[in-house]
């Protein structure tokens, strides 16, 4: 499905007119933004999109901002240099290995790691500039044109429409938002299936970063209305009186 088709599904589920003949509560731009947000969230929690890039390393430099070379960066999956694997390591591991690791220089890097989202480091530093083949999880391209197609697998396109419905209902609040939670639950169920597939692939490829285990997360904490919120407590107190 393309963006126009998914938008039409969202508007139908919101009881709006997908042809645009009737002025509705939500604009096309607002629905498109919701669909793009849903795809980004699905990619973030499943790491289903990846790319390989020749990441440039400068001489005598150990830390880099990955966004300077990779604007679609999410997380590292695998790193190789000269065909050899560069192993992932935490800063604490490097401190234990070599207390002066930030100052060491050699011909090739043997360790790498990340700190937060915007720092990637290599040990040891290179004596001369070079590059590593960095396979990383990437973010999807934002859909703008009606003919743009989501980058997540086609069987999960319907879940993007579900997220769009949930997102659009947020601004209405109350019972309308509660109705939208069922669509959010379906979105996460689809994401769970995609995450399971991607996780198996990551383990098979021996990637350094694997998706979160959604199976162990209690989704009911996100998609069920709490019964102890104040309005319900007041209604219960009034009925008791």
Beta strands, then each sheet from edge to edge (+ up, - down):
strand 1: 50-57
strand 2: 63-64
strand 3: 73-81
strand 4: 84-85
strand 5: 87-88
strand 6: 105-106
strand 7: 111-114
strand 8: 120-123
strand 9: 125-126
strand 10: 130-138
sheet 1: 1+ 10- 3+ 4-
sheet 2: 2+ 8- 7+ 5+
sheet 3: 6+ 9+
end
